[in-house]
């Protein structure tokens, strides 16, 4: 049962090189067949590309045009030939041996579709690697409040983030891979939900540890927030989570409009840095328009 590491990248050549070196450092060499880096037509760094391709088992695939994260994942998986796919962010650095533990987990349970791991930041503090199955409350309450009260409102089933996860290729094919209607953020959440719906199990293996820095692909906060709302709405619609559309839209609109108004009145006190305040104001203004279009 061989493993292919698929790493997506966009203008993160230096991070990808560090991640690849960590993956090779903690590899026993017994089950890891290949590391495929799928670069999404970013600015090439010939020095690092040359260094990467000189490493054992490493292959670099550069898209001719930028297609986005979700399509990048599908491209990488389709380039692989192994039974297990290890999807790894270019800013996620393995810190422990992993091959034997991963293979044992999948051999012991033929119904296991995906496996997540323990993720920590640079200081060793736990970072997010899962969340409860999303509901309408994630948009009604907003990300921050929802993360605090989510366990009380959501089911006990969870979805695994794609920053550091292994899945069975058979399970990937069974659910049709990553759905390319999503731009970025919710592709992995949808994938996990489809696995559950198709009878595949998911688990977390805390004995495998990786440092996940986060923010490998640089985006303004406003862009990421807007993208989250777009994709989360698509996700909720796709999985029939919105049972009262008008009420849902009204509640979300009231919250984002209130946040916009609050920022206009008191934002300069809370966010003295002008560019930060402008970015947050812009996101709320755009969110009001977005919610009105639903």
C-alpha positions as CSV (number, residue, x, y, z in Angstrom):
1,X,0.0,0.0,0.0
2,X,2.0,2.9,-1.3
3,X,1.7,6.6,-0.6
4,X,1.9,9.7,-2.9
5,X,2.2,13.1,-1.3
6,X,0.4,15.7,-3.3
7,X,1.4,19.3,-2.5
8,X,-0.4,22.2,-4.1
9,X,1.5,25.5,-4.4
10,X,1.1,29.0,-5.7
11,X,4.1,31.4,-5.2
12,X,5.3,29.3,-2.3
13,X,8.4,27.7,-3.7
14,X,10.5,28.3,-0.6
15,X,7.8,26.9,1.7
16,X,7.2,23.9,-0.6
17,X,10.9,23.1,-0.5
18,X,11.0,23.2,3.3
19,X,7.8,21.0,3.4
20,X,9.3,18.5,1.0
21,X,12.5,18.3,3.0
22,X,10.6,17.6,6.2
23,X,8.5,14.9,4.5
24,X,11.6,13.2,3.2
25,X,13.4,13.6,6.6
26,X,10.6,11.7,8.4
27,X,10.0,9.1,5.7
28,X,11.2,5.6,6.3
29,X,11.3,5.1,2.5
30,X,9.2,2.0,2.8
31,X,5.8,3.2,1.5
32,X,6.4,6.7,0.1
33,X,6.5,6.3,-3.7
34,X,6.4,9.9,-4.9
35,X,6.0,13.6,-3.9
36,X,4.1,15.5,-6.6
37,X,4.2,19.3,-6.4
38,X,1.4,20.9,-8.4
39,X,2.2,24.6,-9.0
40,X,-0.7,26.7,-10.1
41,X,1.2,28.7,-12.8
42,X,2.9,31.0,-10.3
43,X,6.1,32.9,-10.8
44,X,8.8,30.3,-11.3
45,X,11.9,30.1,-9.1
46,X,14.3,28.1,-11.2
47,X,16.8,27.6,-8.4
48,X,14.3,26.0,-6.1
49,X,12.6,24.1,-8.9
50,X,16.0,22.6,-9.8
51,X,16.7,21.8,-6.2
52,X,13.3,20.1,-5.8
53,X,13.6,18.0,-9.0
54,X,17.0,16.8,-7.9
55,X,15.6,15.3,-4.8
56,X,14.7,11.6,-4.8
57,X,11.0,10.8,-5.5
58,X,10.0,14.5,-6.2
59,X,8.2,15.5,-9.3
60,X,7.1,19.1,-10.2
61,X,4.1,19.7,-12.3
62,X,3.4,23.3,-13.4
63,X,0.0,24.2,-14.7
64,X,0.0,26.3,-18.0
65,X,-2.6,28.6,-16.5
66,X,-3.9,29.3,-13.0
67,X,-6.9,27.1,-12.2
68,X,-7.4,27.5,-8.5
69,X,-6.8,25.3,-5.4
70,X,-9.7,22.8,-5.9
71,X,-8.8,22.0,-9.5
72,X,-5.1,21.8,-8.4
73,X,-6.0,19.1,-5.9
74,X,-7.8,17.0,-8.6
75,X,-4.9,17.4,-11.0
76,X,-2.4,16.2,-8.4
77,X,-4.5,13.2,-7.4
78,X,-5.0,12.3,-11.1
79,X,-1.2,12.4,-11.6
80,X,-0.7,9.9,-8.8
81,X,-0.9,6.1,-9.1
82,X,-0.9,4.9,-5.5
83,X,-3.7,3.6,-3.2
84,X,-3.1,6.3,-0.6
85,X,-2.9,10.1,-1.3
86,X,-1.3,12.4,1.3
87,X,-2.6,15.9,0.6
88,X,-0.1,18.3,2.2
89,X,-0.1,22.1,2.2
90,X,3.2,23.8,1.2
91,X,3.3,25.4,4.6
92,X,2.8,22.2,6.6
93,X,5.9,20.6,7.9
94,X,5.9,17.0,9.2
95,X,7.5,16.5,12.6
96,X,7.2,12.8,13.1
97,X,7.5,9.4,11.3
98,X,4.3,8.8,9.4
99,X,4.4,6.1,6.7
100,X,3.9,2.9,8.8
101,X,1.3,4.5,11.0
102,X,-0.8,5.6,8.0
103,X,-0.6,2.3,6.2
104,X,-1.5,0.4,9.4
105,X,-4.6,2.6,10.0
106,X,-5.9,2.0,6.4
107,X,-5.1,-1.7,6.4
108,X,-6.8,-2.3,9.8
109,X,-10.0,-0.7,8.6
110,X,-11.1,-1.1,4.9
111,X,-13.9,1.4,5.5
112,X,-11.5,4.2,6.5
113,X,-11.7,6.9,3.8
114,X,-9.7,9.7,5.3
115,X,-7.2,10.3,8.1
116,X,-6.2,13.6,9.7
117,X,-3.3,14.4,12.0
118,X,-2.3,16.5,14.9
119,X,-1.5,20.1,13.7
120,X,0.4,22.6,15.8
121,X,1.7,26.1,15.2
122,X,5.3,27.3,15.4
123,X,5.0,27.5,19.2
124,X,3.6,24.0,19.5
125,X,0.0,25.1,20.2
126,X,-2.8,23.1,18.6
127,X,-4.3,24.6,15.5
128,X,-7.6,23.6,13.8
129,X,-7.6,20.4,11.7
130,X,-11.3,19.6,11.9
131,X,-14.7,21.2,12.4
132,X,-18.2,19.9,13.0
133,X,-20.5,19.3,10.0
134,X,-21.4,22.9,8.9
135,X,-24.9,24.2,9.4
136,X,-26.7,27.5,8.7
137,X,-25.4,28.8,12.0
138,X,-21.9,29.2,10.6
139,X,-23.2,32.1,8.5
140,X,-25.9,33.4,10.8
141,X,-23.5,33.8,13.7
142,X,-20.3,34.4,11.8
143,X,-17.1,32.5,11.9
144,X,-15.8,33.7,15.3
145,X,-19.0,33.2,17.4
146,X,-19.8,30.0,15.5
147,X,-16.4,28.6,16.4
148,X,-17.1,29.2,20.1
149,X,-20.6,27.8,20.3
150,X,-20.4,25.4,17.4
151,X,-20.1,22.2,19.4
152,X,-23.5,22.9,21.0
153,X,-25.2,23.6,17.7
154,X,-23.6,21.1,15.3
155,X,-23.6,17.3,14.9
156,X,-20.9,15.2,16.4
157,X,-19.7,14.2,12.9
158,X,-16.7,16.2,11.7
159,X,-14.9,17.2,8.5
160,X,-11.2,17.2,8.0
161,X,-9.3,20.1,6.6
162,X,-7.0,19.4,3.6
163,X,-3.8,21.1,5.0
164,X,-2.5,17.7,6.2
165,X,-4.7,14.6,5.4
166,X,-4.5,11.2,3.8
167,X,-7.3,9.6,1.9
168,X,-7.9,6.4,0.1
169,X,-7.9,6.8,-3.7
170,X,-10.8,4.5,-4.0
171,X,-12.8,6.8,-1.6
172,X,-11.7,9.8,-3.6
173,X,-13.0,8.3,-6.9
174,X,-16.2,7.0,-5.2
175,X,-17.3,10.5,-4.3
176,X,-16.1,12.2,-7.5
177,X,-13.0,13.9,-6.0
178,X,-13.1,17.6,-5.1
179,X,-16.1,19.4,-6.5
180,X,-14.9,22.2,-8.7
181,X,-17.9,24.5,-8.0
182,X,-15.9,25.6,-5.0
183,X,-13.2,28.2,-5.4
184,X,-11.0,27.3,-2.5
185,X,-12.1,27.2,1.1
186,X,-14.9,24.6,1.1
187,X,-13.6,22.0,-1.3
188,X,-12.2,19.9,1.6
189,X,-15.3,20.3,3.8
190,X,-17.5,19.2,0.9
191,X,-15.2,16.2,0.2
192,X,-15.4,15.1,3.9
193,X,-19.2,15.4,3.9
194,X,-19.4,13.3,0.7
195,X,-17.2,10.6,2.3
196,X,-19.6,10.4,5.3
197,X,-22.7,10.3,3.0
198,X,-21.1,7.5,1.1
199,X,-20.4,5.4,4.1
200,X,-16.6,6.1,4.5
201,X,-15.2,6.6,7.9
202,X,-12.8,9.4,9.0
203,X,-10.4,9.4,11.9
204,X,-7.6,11.6,13.5
205,X,-4.2,10.0,14.2
206,X,-2.7,12.2,16.9
207,X,0.6,10.4,16.9
208,X,1.5,12.0,13.5
209,X,2.4,15.6,14.0
210,X,2.9,18.5,11.6
211,X,3.6,22.2,12.0
212,X,1.0,24.1,10.0
213,X,2.0,27.8,9.6
214,X,-1.0,28.9,7.7
215,X,-1.3,31.7,5.2
216,X,1.0,30.1,2.6
217,X,-0.9,31.7,-0.2
218,X,-1.1,35.4,0.6
219,X,-4.6,36.9,0.6
220,X,-6.1,40.0,2.1
221,X,-8.4,39.2,5.0
222,X,-11.3,40.7,3.1
223,X,-10.7,38.4,0.1
224,X,-10.6,35.4,2.3
225,X,-13.8,36.4,4.2
226,X,-15.7,37.0,1.1
227,X,-14.5,33.8,-0.4
228,X,-15.6,31.9,2.7
229,X,-19.1,33.3,2.5
230,X,-19.4,32.5,-1.2
231,X,-18.2,28.9,-0.8
232,X,-20.0,28.2,2.5
233,X,-23.3,29.3,0.9
234,X,-22.7,27.0,-2.0
235,X,-21.9,24.2,0.4
236,X,-25.1,24.7,2.5
237,X,-27.2,24.9,-0.7
238,X,-25.6,21.7,-2.2
239,X,-26.2,19.7,1.0
240,X,-29.7,21.0,1.6
241,X,-28.9,22.6,4.9
242,X,-31.0,25.8,4.3
243,X,-34.6,24.9,5.1
244,X,-35.9,28.4,5.5
245,X,-34.1,30.5,2.8
246,X,-35.8,33.9,3.4
247,X,-35.3,33.7,7.2
248,X,-31.7,32.6,6.7
249,X,-30.9,35.4,4.3
250,X,-32.5,38.0,6.6
251,X,-30.6,36.9,9.7
252,X,-27.2,36.8,7.9
253,X,-27.9,40.2,6.3
254,X,-28.8,41.8,9.7
255,X,-25.6,40.6,11.2
256,X,-23.2,41.7,8.4
257,X,-25.0,45.1,8.0
258,X,-24.8,45.6,11.7
259,X,-21.0,44.8,11.6
260,X,-20.6,47.3,8.7
261,X,-22.4,50.0,10.6
262,X,-20.4,49.3,13.8
263,X,-17.1,49.5,11.9
264,X,-18.1,52.8,10.4
265,X,-19.0,54.3,13.8
266,X,-16.3,52.8,16.0
267,X,-13.8,51.0,13.8
268,X,-11.1,53.7,14.1
269,X,-11.0,53.1,17.9
270,X,-10.7,49.3,17.6
271,X,-8.4,49.2,14.5
272,X,-6.1,52.3,14.6
273,X,-4.2,51.0,11.5
274,X,-6.0,52.6,8.6
275,X,-5.3,49.8,6.1
276,X,-6.7,47.1,8.5
277,X,-9.9,49.1,9.0
278,X,-10.4,49.7,5.3
279,X,-9.9,46.1,4.6
280,X,-12.5,45.1,7.2
281,X,-15.0,47.7,6.0
282,X,-14.6,46.6,2.4
283,X,-15.3,43.0,3.3
284,X,-18.5,44.0,5.2
285,X,-19.7,46.2,2.3
286,X,-19.1,43.4,-0.1
287,X,-20.8,40.9,2.1
288,X,-24.0,43.0,2.3
289,X,-24.1,43.0,-1.5
290,X,-23.4,39.2,-1.6
291,X,-26.1,38.3,0.9
292,X,-28.6,40.5,-0.9
293,X,-27.9,38.5,-4.1
294,X,-28.8,35.1,-2.5
